Amino acid sequence: MPFKTFLNWIYDGYVDSEIPNPELLLKYNSPITNTYMISLFVKIGKINHYLDKYMNNINLRYIKKEELMIYIKKLIIDNKIKRFQLHYFIYRRYHKLFDILKEKFSYLKNNEIQMLCDQINNSDEKETIYQSLGIMKPKIEKVKKIKKEKISLKEFIRDNFSIIDMEESQ
């Protein structure tokens, strides 16, 4: 819900409106980060170039989140940016397959690795691939022990070994 709350606040049309639910949007571990707010403008060339040149550096971390939110809101209102012009980021929770593929194919982007994960999960050889990557261990069938009747030592030796009488052979 913080993304929806944030976008609704940005597009309410009033520069002086207060940030809704500040305990959610302004807390330190909120998903609305300074980097996220800057990356919203990837598809809008002129603004993206300006933000990249002046704000996309380490100093972005030192700007107060509240001030940056107000600046972003004024930027949207002044440039008459519509909601559909902003870049939409798909939130996906990553899993063990993603982590392993990211390590093996570090040159691929996250979206490409996610597409590869989808292809693997939809393939017929999913279990084989998971086993080869060490994610899933092969199922080992348990061997059932067969109960045998107890036999004497003499019978066991006679059945399994060839016995030669030394007295008869001489």
Helices and strands as residue ranges (DSSP letters): H 2-10, H 22-25, H 34-39, H 45-54, G 58-62, H 65-79, G 83-85, H 96-104, H 110-122, H 126-133, H 153-160, H 166-169
